[in-house]
Amino acid sequence: MSDDLLSTPAARRRFWLAVGLLALALQAALLWIEWRPQPRRLWGDEITYRDAAVQIRAGQAPDLHLLWPPLYPRFLAALMPVSGGSRMAAQIAQIALLAMAAICLRALGRALFPATAAADVAAALLVLDPQVAAFTAYLWPELFHLALFLFAWWVLAARADRWPWLVAAGGALGLALLTKSLLMPFIPVLLAPLVLAGPLRHRLLRPALVLGTLTLTILPTLLANRARYGVAAIADSSLFNAWVGLNDRTRRSFVGEIVGDEYGTYLRSAPEPRARDAVLRAKIARLVEERGVGQLLRAQLGRQYFRLFHRDSFFTEQLPGGGIAAAGYGYPAPPGWLAATLRIWAASLYGGVLIAAALAVAMAPAAQRAWLAVAILFVAYNLALFLVLHVMSRYRVQLMPVLYLGAGATVAGAWRSRPRRPAAAWVAGGVMAAVLVFLAFGGQ
């Protein structure tokens, strides 16, 4: 798919008609196996979110133990009456959120890259990748968070000269943090291009406006948690996930898992979150002292990124033969031909995205350097987090839009006339592609 091929409205209409039909077919297949021959059993955090939503509907304040942010259960609770208490309304809303995320990713791609086809391909990949699209049917906050984050990122990259848009971006970032709080330390990097460009007054006022709106959005939750738990935080599962991540045993999720047992131990360790975290700090300190930083680092490097990039996703793990299905959850009895088709679809597209995203080093057209740096730093930030924290394939969902942008840029760049790139760029792209493919498909 080239930028020339999408340079006319008719070409773009044909492209998006094809993408739309494929996306609808994918969603129809996902909803079919979600509900037939019987509904998929909820698993893991889905149960926590569902139970919290039921408590909210009953007028109770759920105890999320300061591990889970509070917004997604409220989102589910608000939708429950629409579908008689079932999760169908949430699934329909999340299909809309997936479409919103794709629209925002396309707009962000157009702000970053001169080749408009790069943005179109990236957005198409988002709605056609089963490992992301399947979250329309799950009770996890991935798509809610993704839509908010991509909207805010697009506004900051393309609408930062307009004050109302900056207010909207701050609000969206605040809501995104109330959904998944691990984004918090990255906020200064996301706002850095606003500080580095324009008149001094704008450099100060634009980030201040975003941060002010963000603070007002999260402030009620901070105050409520301070009153209830004695901690002014949205949620903080970092110590728990660090302990589990340092003690994980295998290179693949759902093999020899220890999360459930460690969660029970965590809750029994003390009556409230601050005391539990103190226990975890002491346990982590003893672990580091016993094993040494070097030994721990070697173990983490030999395991964490295989877990993060493994070819099986939360979607395929719920198909027959996957780890979640083996535990008695996942899709109960999907047609064999459909399960095989979806598994091949997911693995093929994922492998292609990894290779194309890596080759963007050599193939991609020029982009806005500041925002391209933000995208690269976002990947680096996630890789740094998951070197220590407990990781599974679900956590790469937030990384996938950056990979889609890189893949889209590669596809668009392959068809454009451009200056010859140095051999070093091709070598770097090839090495990166080989490493990602090995992490995903080898080394198990």
C-alpha positions as CSV (number, residue, x, y, z in Angstrom):
1,M,0.0,0.0,0.0
2,S,1.7,3.2,-1.1
3,D,1.0,6.8,-0.4
4,D,0.4,7.3,-4.1
5,L,-2.2,4.6,-4.1
6,L,-4.1,6.4,-1.3
7,S,-3.6,9.9,-2.7
8,T,-7.2,10.1,-4.1
9,P,-10.5,10.0,-2.2
10,A,-11.6,7.1,-4.3
11,A,-8.5,5.1,-3.4
12,R,-9.0,5.8,0.3
13,R,-12.7,4.8,0.1
14,R,-11.8,1.5,-1.5
15,F,-9.1,0.9,1.1
16,W,-11.3,1.7,4.1
17,L,-14.2,-0.3,2.6
18,A,-12.0,-3.4,2.5
19,V,-10.7,-2.7,6.0
20,G,-14.1,-2.1,7.3
21,L,-15.5,-5.3,6.0
22,L,-12.6,-7.3,7.4
23,A,-12.9,-5.6,10.7
24,L,-16.7,-6.3,10.9
25,A,-16.0,-9.9,10.0
26,L,-13.4,-10.1,12.7
27,Q,-15.8,-8.6,15.3
28,A,-18.6,-10.9,14.2
29,A,-16.3,-13.9,14.7
30,L,-15.1,-12.7,18.0
31,L,-18.6,-12.1,19.3
32,W,-19.8,-15.5,18.0
33,I,-17.1,-17.4,19.9
34,E,-17.6,-15.2,22.9
35,W,-21.3,-16.2,23.3
36,R,-21.7,-19.5,21.4
37,P,-22.3,-22.3,22.3
38,Q,-22.2,-20.7,25.7
39,P,-20.8,-17.5,27.2
40,R,-17.0,-17.3,27.8
41,R,-16.2,-17.6,31.5
42,L,-14.7,-14.4,32.9
43,W,-11.1,-14.8,34.0
44,G,-8.7,-13.0,36.3
45,D,-9.1,-9.3,36.7
46,E,-12.4,-9.5,34.6
47,I,-14.0,-11.0,37.7
48,T,-12.7,-8.2,39.9
49,Y,-13.9,-5.5,37.6
50,R,-17.3,-7.2,37.2
51,D,-17.8,-7.6,40.9
52,A,-16.7,-4.0,41.6
53,A,-19.2,-2.8,39.1
54,V,-22.0,-4.8,40.7
55,Q,-21.1,-3.3,44.1
56,I,-21.2,0.2,42.6
57,R,-24.6,-0.5,41.2
58,A,-25.7,-1.6,44.7
59,G,-24.5,1.7,46.2
60,Q,-21.4,0.2,47.8
61,A,-17.8,1.3,47.5
62,P,-15.7,-1.6,46.3
63,D,-12.4,-2.3,48.0
64,L,-9.9,-2.5,45.1
65,H,-7.0,-2.7,47.6
66,L,-5.3,0.2,46.0
67,L,-4.1,-2.2,43.2
68,W,-6.7,-1.4,40.6
69,P,-7.6,2.1,39.4
70,P,-11.3,3.0,39.9
71,L,-12.6,4.3,36.6
72,Y,-13.2,1.1,34.6
73,P,-15.6,-0.5,37.2
74,R,-17.6,2.7,37.1
75,F,-17.7,2.5,33.3
76,L,-19.0,-1.0,33.5
77,A,-21.5,-0.1,36.2
78,A,-22.9,2.8,34.1
79,L,-23.5,0.4,31.2
80,M,-25.1,-2.5,33.1
81,P,-28.7,-1.2,33.1
82,V,-28.5,-0.8,29.3
83,S,-28.2,-4.5,28.8
84,G,-30.1,-5.9,31.8
85,G,-27.0,-6.4,33.9
86,S,-25.1,-8.4,31.2
87,R,-21.8,-7.4,29.7
88,M,-23.2,-6.9,26.2
89,A,-23.5,-3.1,26.5
90,A,-19.9,-2.9,27.5
91,Q,-18.9,-5.0,24.5
92,I,-20.8,-2.7,22.1
93,A,-19.3,0.4,23.8
94,Q,-15.8,-1.1,23.5
95,I,-16.3,-1.7,19.8
96,A,-16.9,2.1,19.6
97,L,-13.8,2.7,21.7
98,L,-11.7,0.6,19.3
99,A,-13.0,2.7,16.4
100,M,-12.2,5.9,18.3
101,A,-8.7,4.6,19.0
102,A,-8.2,3.9,15.3
103,I,-9.4,7.3,14.3
104,C,-7.1,9.0,16.8
105,L,-4.1,6.8,15.7
106,R,-4.8,7.7,12.1
107,A,-4.9,11.4,13.0
108,L,-1.7,11.0,15.1
109,G,0.0,9.3,12.2
110,R,-0.9,12.1,9.8
111,A,0.6,14.5,12.3
112,L,3.8,12.5,12.5
113,F,4.5,11.3,9.0
114,P,4.4,13.1,5.6
115,A,3.1,9.9,3.9
116,T,-0.6,9.8,4.7
117,A,-0.7,6.1,3.8
118,A,1.4,5.4,6.9
119,A,-1.4,6.7,9.1
120,D,-4.1,4.7,7.2
121,V,-2.1,1.5,7.4
122,A,-1.5,2.0,11.1
123,A,-5.1,2.6,11.9
124,A,-6.1,-0.4,9.8
125,L,-3.7,-2.7,11.7
126,L,-5.2,-1.6,15.0
127,V,-8.8,-2.7,14.0
128,L,-7.6,-5.9,12.2
129,D,-5.2,-7.2,14.8
130,P,-7.1,-9.9,16.8
131,Q,-4.9,-9.5,19.9
132,V,-6.2,-5.9,20.3
133,A,-9.6,-6.2,18.6
134,A,-10.5,-9.1,20.9
135,F,-10.6,-6.7,23.9
136,T,-13.9,-5.3,22.7
137,A,-15.4,-8.4,24.3
138,Y,-13.3,-8.6,27.4
139,L,-13.9,-6.8,30.7
140,W,-10.4,-5.4,30.8
141,P,-9.7,-1.6,30.5
142,E,-7.2,-1.9,27.6
143,L,-9.4,-0.3,24.9
144,F,-10.8,2.4,27.2
145,H,-7.3,3.4,28.2
146,L,-6.0,3.2,24.6
147,A,-8.7,5.4,23.2
148,L,-8.1,8.1,25.8
149,F,-4.3,8.0,25.5
150,L,-4.2,8.1,21.7
151,F,-6.7,11.0,21.8
152,A,-4.5,13.0,24.2
153,W,-1.4,12.2,22.2
154,W,-2.9,13.3,19.0
155,V,-4.1,16.6,20.5
156,L,-0.7,17.3,22.0
157,A,1.0,16.6,18.6
158,A,-1.5,18.3,16.3
159,R,-3.7,20.8,18.3
160,A,-1.4,22.2,21.0
161,D,-1.9,25.7,19.7
162,R,-5.6,25.7,20.8
163,W,-6.3,26.1,24.5
164,P,-9.7,24.1,24.5
165,W,-8.0,21.2,22.9
166,L,-5.3,21.2,25.6
167,V,-7.9,21.2,28.3
168,A,-9.5,18.1,26.6
169,A,-6.0,16.5,26.4
170,G,-5.4,17.0,30.1
171,G,-8.9,15.6,31.0
172,A,-8.3,12.6,28.7
173,L,-4.9,11.9,30.3
174,G,-6.4,12.2,33.8
175,L,-9.1,9.6,32.8
176,A,-6.5,7.4,31.2
177,L,-4.6,7.4,34.5
178,L,-7.8,6.6,36.4
179,T,-8.0,3.5,34.1
180,K,-4.3,2.4,34.1
181,S,-2.0,4.3,36.3
182,L,1.4,3.0,35.0
183,L,1.3,5.9,32.5
184,M,1.9,8.5,35.2
185,P,5.8,8.6,35.2
186,F,5.7,9.1,31.4
187,I,3.6,12.3,31.4
188,P,6.6,14.6,31.6
189,V,8.1,13.0,28.5
190,L,4.7,13.3,26.7
191,L,4.6,17.0,27.5
192,A,8.3,17.7,26.7
193,P,7.7,18.8,23.0
194,L,5.3,21.5,24.3
195,V,8.1,22.8,26.5
196,L,10.7,22.8,23.7
197,A,8.8,24.6,21.0
198,G,7.3,28.0,20.5
199,P,7.5,31.3,22.5
200,L,8.5,31.1,26.1
201,R,4.9,32.0,27.3
202,H,3.5,29.1,25.3
203,R,6.3,26.8,26.6
204,L,5.1,27.5,30.1
205,L,1.4,27.8,29.7
206,R,0.6,24.9,27.4
207,P,2.0,22.1,29.7
208,A,0.7,24.0,32.8
209,L,-2.8,23.9,31.3
210,V,-2.6,20.2,30.5
211,L,-1.2,19.4,34.0
212,G,-3.8,21.6,35.7
213,T,-6.7,19.8,34.0
214,L,-5.2,16.4,34.6
215,T,-4.7,17.2,38.3
216,L,-8.3,18.4,38.7
217,T,-9.5,15.1,37.0
218,I,-7.7,12.8,39.3
219,L,-7.9,14.9,42.5
220,P,-11.2,13.4,43.8
221,T,-9.7,9.9,43.6
222,L,-6.5,11.0,45.3
223,L,-8.5,12.6,48.2
224,A,-10.8,9.6,48.5
225,N,-7.9,7.1,48.6
226,R,-6.1,9.3,51.2
227,A,-9.2,9.2,53.4
228,R,-9.8,5.5,52.9
229,Y,-6.2,4.0,52.7
230,G,-4.0,6.9,54.0
231,V,-2.3,7.1,50.6
232,A,-3.0,10.0,48.1
233,A,-2.6,7.8,45.0
234,I,-4.8,6.6,42.2
235,A,-3.6,3.0,42.6
236,D,-0.2,1.5,43.1
237,S,0.5,-2.2,42.2
238,S,4.2,-1.6,41.4
239,L,5.6,-3.3,44.5
240,F,3.3,-6.3,44.1
241,N,4.1,-6.6,40.4
242,A,7.8,-6.1,41.0
243,W,7.8,-9.0,43.6
244,V,5.9,-11.3,41.2
245,G,8.1,-10.2,38.2
246,L,11.3,-11.0,40.1
247,N,9.9,-14.5,41.0
248,D,8.3,-15.5,37.7
249,R,9.7,-18.8,36.5
250,T,9.1,-19.2,32.8
251,R,9.4,-17.4,29.5
252,R,5.7,-17.8,28.8
253,S,2.6,-16.5,30.5
254,F,0.2,-19.1,32.1
255,V,3.0,-21.6,32.5
256,G,4.0,-22.1,36.2
257,E,2.1,-18.9,37.1
258,I,2.5,-17.6,40.7
259,V,0.3,-14.5,40.6
260,G,-2.8,-16.1,42.3
261,D,-0.8,-17.5,45.2
262,E,1.2,-14.3,45.7
263,Y,-1.9,-12.2,45.6
264,G,-3.4,-14.3,48.4
265,T,-0.2,-14.0,50.4
266,Y,-0.2,-10.2,49.8
267,L,-3.7,-9.7,51.1
268,R,-2.9,-11.9,54.2
269,S,0.3,-10.1,55.0
270,A,-1.2,-7.0,56.6
271,P,-4.7,-5.4,57.1
272,E,-4.1,-2.3,54.8
273,P,-2.2,-1.4,51.7
274,R,0.6,0.7,53.3
275,A,1.5,-2.1,55.6
276,R,1.4,-4.7,52.8
277,D,3.7,-2.6,50.7
278,A,6.1,-2.4,53.6
279,V,6.2,-6.2,53.8
280,L,6.9,-6.3,50.1
281,R,9.7,-3.8,50.3
282,A,11.4,-5.9,52.9
283,K,10.9,-9.1,50.9
284,I,12.3,-7.5,47.7
285,A,15.3,-6.1,49.7
286,R,16.1,-9.6,51.0
287,L,15.7,-11.1,47.6
288,V,18.2,-8.6,46.1
289,E,20.6,-9.2,48.9
290,E,20.4,-13.0,48.6
291,R,20.7,-13.2,44.8
292,G,22.6,-10.1,43.9
293,V,21.8,-7.5,41.3
294,G,23.8,-9.2,38.6
295,Q,22.1,-12.6,38.9
296,L,18.6,-11.0,39.1
297,L,19.3,-8.9,36.0
298,R,20.5,-11.9,34.0
299,A,17.4,-13.8,35.0
300,Q,15.1,-10.9,34.1
301,L,16.8,-10.4,30.7
302,G,16.5,-14.1,30.0
303,R,12.7,-14.2,30.7
304,Q,10.8,-10.9,30.7
305,Y,10.9,-9.9,27.0
306,F,10.1,-13.4,25.9
307,R,6.9,-13.1,28.0
308,L,6.1,-9.7,26.7
309,F,6.6,-10.4,23.0
310,H,5.5,-14.1,22.9
311,R,3.5,-14.9,19.7
312,D,0.5,-16.0,21.8
313,S,-1.6,-13.2,23.1
314,F,-4.4,-13.0,25.6
315,F,-6.7,-13.7,22.7
316,T,-5.0,-16.9,21.4
317,E,-4.4,-18.1,24.9
318,Q,-8.2,-18.4,25.3
319,L,-8.5,-20.5,22.1
320,P,-8.3,-24.3,22.5
321,G,-4.7,-25.2,23.3
322,G,-3.9,-21.9,25.0
323,G,-2.9,-21.4,28.6
324,I,-6.1,-19.8,29.7
325,A,-8.2,-22.4,27.9
326,A,-6.2,-25.2,29.6
327,A,-7.2,-23.7,33.0
328,G,-10.9,-24.2,32.1
329,Y,-11.5,-20.6,31.0
330,G,-11.4,-19.0,27.5
331,Y,-13.7,-19.8,24.6
332,P,-15.6,-23.0,25.5
333,A,-16.0,-24.7,22.1
334,P,-15.3,-22.5,19.0
335,P,-15.6,-24.2,15.6
336,G,-12.2,-25.8,14.9
337,W,-11.8,-24.2,11.5
338,L,-12.6,-20.7,12.9
339,A,-10.2,-21.1,15.8
340,A,-7.5,-22.2,13.4
341,T,-8.2,-19.3,11.0
342,L,-8.1,-16.7,13.8
343,R,-4.9,-18.2,15.3
344,I,-3.1,-18.0,11.9
345,W,-4.5,-14.6,11.3
346,A,-3.3,-13.3,14.7
347,A,0.2,-14.9,14.4
348,S,0.8,-13.8,10.8
349,L,-0.3,-10.2,11.3
350,Y,1.7,-9.9,14.5
351,G,4.9,-11.3,12.9
352,G,4.5,-8.9,10.0
353,V,4.0,-6.0,12.3
354,L,7.1,-6.8,14.3
355,I,9.3,-7.0,11.1
356,A,7.8,-4.0,9.4
357,A,8.0,-1.9,12.6
358,A,11.7,-2.8,13.0
359,L,12.5,-2.0,9.4
360,A,11.0,1.5,9.9
361,V,14.6,2.5,10.9
362,A,15.6,2.1,7.2
363,M,12.3,2.4,5.3
364,A,10.2,5.1,7.0
365,P,9.8,8.6,5.6
366,A,10.9,11.5,7.7
367,A,8.7,12.3,10.7
368,Q,8.3,15.1,13.3
369,R,11.5,14.4,15.3
370,A,10.2,15.5,18.7
371,W,7.1,13.3,18.5
372,L,9.0,10.5,17.0
373,A,11.4,10.7,19.9
374,V,8.3,10.5,22.3
375,A,7.2,7.3,20.5
376,I,10.6,5.7,20.8
377,L,10.9,6.8,24.5
378,F,7.4,5.3,25.2
379,V,8.6,1.9,23.9
380,A,11.8,2.3,26.0
381,Y,9.8,3.3,29.1
382,N,7.7,0.2,28.8
383,L,10.7,-2.1,28.2
384,A,12.3,-0.6,31.3
385,L,9.2,-1.2,33.4
386,F,8.8,-4.7,32.3
387,L,12.4,-5.6,32.9
388,V,11.3,-5.8,36.6
389,L,7.5,-5.9,36.8
390,H,5.4,-8.9,36.2
391,V,4.7,-9.1,32.5
392,M,2.4,-11.0,30.1
393,S,1.3,-10.5,26.6
394,R,-1.7,-8.3,27.6
395,Y,0.7,-5.6,28.7
396,R,1.9,-5.1,25.1
397,V,-1.5,-3.8,24.0
398,Q,-0.5,-0.3,24.9
399,L,2.7,-0.7,22.8
400,M,1.0,-1.9,19.7
401,P,-0.1,1.5,18.3
402,V,3.6,2.6,18.2
403,L,4.5,-0.7,16.4
404,Y,1.6,-0.1,14.0
405,L,2.8,3.4,13.3
406,G,6.3,2.0,12.5
407,A,4.8,-0.7,10.3
408,G,2.6,1.8,8.5
409,A,5.6,4.1,7.9
410,T,7.6,1.2,6.5
411,V,4.8,0.1,4.1
412,A,4.3,3.7,2.9
413,G,8.1,4.3,2.6
414,A,8.6,1.2,0.5
415,W,6.6,2.8,-2.3
416,R,7.9,6.3,-2.2
417,S,11.0,7.7,-3.9
418,R,13.4,8.6,-1.1
419,P,17.1,9.2,-0.5
420,R,19.1,6.0,-0.1
421,R,19.5,5.1,3.5
422,P,23.0,4.2,4.9
423,A,23.8,0.5,5.2
424,A,23.9,1.0,9.0
425,A,20.2,1.8,9.0
426,W,19.4,-1.4,7.2
427,V,21.6,-3.4,9.5
428,A,20.0,-1.9,12.6
429,G,16.5,-2.6,11.2
430,G,17.4,-6.1,10.3
431,V,18.9,-6.8,13.7
432,M,15.9,-5.4,15.4
433,A,13.5,-7.4,13.3
434,A,15.5,-10.6,14.0
435,V,15.5,-10.0,17.8
436,L,11.7,-9.3,17.9
437,V,10.9,-12.3,15.8
438,F,13.1,-14.5,18.0
439,L,11.5,-13.2,21.2
440,A,8.0,-13.8,19.7
441,F,8.5,-17.1,17.9
442,G,11.7,-18.7,19.3
443,G,13.6,-19.2,22.5
444,Q,10.7,-21.0,24.2
